[in-house]
Amino acid sequence: MSECLFCGIVSGAIPSRRVDEDDATFAFEDIAPRAPTHVLIVPKRHVATMADASDDALVGRLMLSAARIARARGLESYRLVVNNGEGAGQTVFHLHVHLLGGRAFAWPPG
C-alpha cells in the first residue's frame, strides 16, 4: 500500500519515533499524543481495519506488544484502544492499537 501512512512508517520511508519492533509489529510514538504515553502499535503487514483482520495470531501479537511496551515503561494502568471505521474515529486505515497511559481515564471514553 504505497499510499498508506503507516505502511510508509513501517518501511522507514516516513520518519517516526520508533518504540518497539518485532517480526510482525512496529510501534511508534503518536505525533499528537492524548496522554503522557501514547504509542501506536501496527502490524507490519497492511490490514486496513479490525473488521478486515483475519489472523488471530497477528491481533494477539498487537495486544502482547502493547503489554510489553507498557511493562517496559512501568505503567501499572493503561488503556488500549482500537477504532474501527470513520464513525469510531479511525483516521488512518491501517489497523493500529493505541496504548495510552500516564494519566487517569474516565468511563465511558466518549
PEZIRA-V952733 format. One record per backbone hydrogen bond with DSSP energy under -1.0 kcal/mol. CO is the residue of the C=O (numbers start at 0). NH is the residue of the N-H. E is the energy in kcal/mol with one decimal. If there is no record, write none. Layout:
CO&NH&E, CO&NH&E
//
This chain:
0&3&-1.3, 3&7&-2.0, 4&8&-1.8, 5&9&-2.7, 6&10&-2.2, 7&12&-1.1, 7&13&-1.9, 15&17&-1.1, 16&28&-2.2, 19&26&-2.9, 23&43&-2.9, 24&21&-2.3, 25&41&-2.9, 26&18&-3.1, 26&19&-1.3, 27&39&-3.1, 36&100&-2.0, 37&29&-2.9, 38&98&-3.1, 39&27&-2.2, 40&96&-2.4, 41&25&-2.4, 46&94&-4.2, 49&52&-1.1, 54&58&-2.2, 55&59&-2.3, 56&60&-2.3, 57&61&-2.0, 58&62&-1.7, 59&63&-2.7, 60&64&-2.6, 61&65&-2.0, 62&66&-2.2, 63&67&-2.3, 64&68&-2.4, 65&69&-2.5, 66&70&-2.4, 67&71&-2.3, 68&72&-1.6, 69&74&-2.6, 70&73&-1.6, 78&99&-2.9, 80&97&-3.0, 84&87&-1.1, 84&89&-2.2, 85&88&-1.8, 91&93&-1.9, 96&40&-2.4, 97&80&-2.0, 98&38&-2.2, 99&78&-3.0, 100&36&-2.5
//
